[in-house]
């Protein structure tokens, strides 16, 4: 009950965060960059955004280190 996973099918949340990724040229439309966010009582404590095609800072091990 302490972790919330959220879907963003229309990329509206991603756009508001400034984390949208336009993959229209590849036929995939507007997507979200790969990221993980630690939020405590409504306050963003960390935001880890991976570079395109990478999986280095948004994984579980990195997030657990930041807790």
C-alpha positions, 0 to 999 in steps of 0.5 A: 500500500506504499507504492503507487504505479500509474498509467498515462495512456494519453500522455497528459501527465507526462506532458504536464511533467515535461517528460513527454517523448514524441515517437510519432516518426516510429509510429508509436505516438506520444509517449513518456520518457522512462523515469522514476519519481519518489514522492513523500506526502505530495512532495517530489523528493527525487526524479530520476529520468533515463536518457533515451534507450537507457535504463540506468537511473529509474530502476528499483535498486536506484530508488531503494538507495534513495529511500 
